[in-house]
């Protein structure tokens, strides 16, 4: 809320967000990156399951996420989730 410290002073929890610091804001109590809600680590697995509901492929899941949610390396996490999902492999 009071700005970002220098890169050397950023704590470990905030470090992954530092490179996007100018695109991060607070709106109605939600931490946002642009128009996407930043999802805390404690809720990422649940949100990932919702993104992957229906066993969509990598591209469609990434598109879904780009519309609404963000966390560092989300694209890679989505790819790993889809590649390890036996339901997605059958749907192809």
N, C-alpha and C positions, 0 to 999 in steps of 0.2 A: 504493500500500500504506500510505502514511502520511497519507492525506487529500488534499483538494483545496486548491490555492492560491486566492487571490481571483481573480475573473474577469480582472482586469488582468494578473495574473501567469501565467495559463495559456499554455503554449506552443501554437504553431499546430497541432501534431499532435493535441493533446488538446482544443482549443477546441470542435470540433463535439460533443463528448461532455459538455461542462460543464453544460449545462442538464439533463442526465439523471444528474448525478453521484451523487445519493443512491440511485439505482436500480442502480448499477454495483457489482459485487463480483467477487471472485476465488474460484472453486471448482475444486478439483483442478487448479490451474494454468491454468484457462481464465478469461478475462475475460467476465463475464456481465452482461446487462441483464435483470434479473428471471430468468426461466428460459431466456432466449435467449442463445446464444453470440454474442459480438461478433466479427465477421469482420474481420480486418485488410485494408487496401486491397489488399495483394498477392494476396489470395485471393478477392476479391469477384467478379471476372469468372467464375471457375470455379464458385463457389457459385451465382451467378445462372444460369449455364447448367444446373446441376442442378435449380434451382427450376423452370426453364422446360422441363425435359425433358418430352416428350410434347406440347409446344406448347399448354399450357393457356392460358386467357385471363388477363386482368389480375387479376380477383377471385380465381380459384383459386390463382394464383401468389402473390398477397399473403397469402392464407390459409395457404399452405404455409410462407412465410417467417415469418409471425407465430408459428408453432408452434416455431420452432427457431433462427432466426438474426436478427442485427440489425447494421446500420451506419447512420450518418446518411443521411437521404434515401433509404432503401431503397425506399420505396413509389414514389417518383418514378422511380427507376432501373428498377424492374420495369415500370412503365408505358411508359417509353421503349423498353425492350427488346422488349416485346410489340408495340408499335405499329410497330417497325421490322422485325419478323420476318415474312418472306413465308410461312413455314410456318404460322404462327398465323393469318394472314389467310385462307389456304386452308382451314384446319380449321373456321373459323367456319361 
